[in-house]
Amino acid sequence: MRTELDRITENEYARKEGEAAGIKKGIEKEKKEMAQKFRDLGVDPKIIQQATGFTKEQMEAL
């Protein structure tokens, strides 16, 4: 039998997991936008890869 404390703990855990996933998604979106801006400014793709950690395939997909 679950107690009220168990439900609160599960809800808090789920909220934190969702928040962490949202933050990660936002960081990846921002990194992609920055890579696109640098590419548009003519920065060498290898330098962008080093700065972002993107693979060659990810750079080509921009």
C-alpha positions as CSV (number, residue, x, y, z in Angstrom):
1,M,0.0,0.0,0.0
2,R,1.4,3.3,-1.0
3,T,1.4,6.1,1.5
4,E,0.8,9.8,0.8
5,L,4.6,10.3,1.3
6,D,5.3,7.7,-1.4
7,R,3.0,9.5,-3.8
8,I,4.6,12.9,-3.1
9,T,8.1,11.4,-3.5
10,E,7.2,9.8,-6.8
11,N,5.6,13.0,-8.1
12,E,8.6,15.0,-7.1
13,Y,11.0,12.5,-8.8
14,A,8.9,12.6,-12.0
15,R,8.9,16.4,-11.9
16,K,12.6,16.6,-11.5
17,E,13.2,14.0,-14.3
18,G,10.9,16.0,-16.6
19,E,12.6,19.2,-15.7
20,A,16.1,17.7,-16.4
21,A,14.9,16.4,-19.7
22,G,13.6,19.8,-20.7
23,I,16.8,21.5,-19.7
24,K,18.8,19.1,-21.7
25,K,16.6,19.6,-24.7
26,G,16.9,23.4,-24.4
27,I,20.7,23.2,-24.2
28,E,20.9,21.0,-27.3
29,K,18.6,23.4,-29.2
30,E,20.7,26.4,-28.2
31,K,23.9,24.6,-29.2
32,K,22.4,23.8,-32.6
33,E,21.3,27.4,-33.1
34,M,24.8,28.7,-32.2
35,A,26.5,26.2,-34.6
36,Q,24.1,27.4,-37.4
37,K,25.0,31.0,-36.7
38,F,28.7,30.3,-36.7
39,R,28.3,28.3,-39.9
40,D,26.5,31.2,-41.5
41,L,29.3,33.5,-40.4
42,G,31.8,31.3,-42.3
43,V,33.5,29.7,-39.3
44,D,35.3,26.5,-40.3
45,P,33.1,23.5,-39.6
46,K,35.9,21.7,-37.8
47,I,36.2,24.5,-35.3
48,I,32.4,24.4,-34.8
49,Q,32.7,20.6,-34.2
50,Q,35.4,21.1,-31.7
51,A,33.4,23.8,-29.8
52,T,30.1,21.9,-29.9
53,G,31.1,18.3,-29.8
54,F,28.9,17.7,-32.9
55,T,29.8,14.9,-35.3
56,K,30.5,15.5,-39.0
57,E,27.0,14.1,-39.7
58,Q,25.4,16.5,-37.2
59,M,27.2,19.4,-38.8
60,E,26.0,18.3,-42.3
61,A,22.4,18.1,-40.9
62,L,22.4,21.8,-40.0
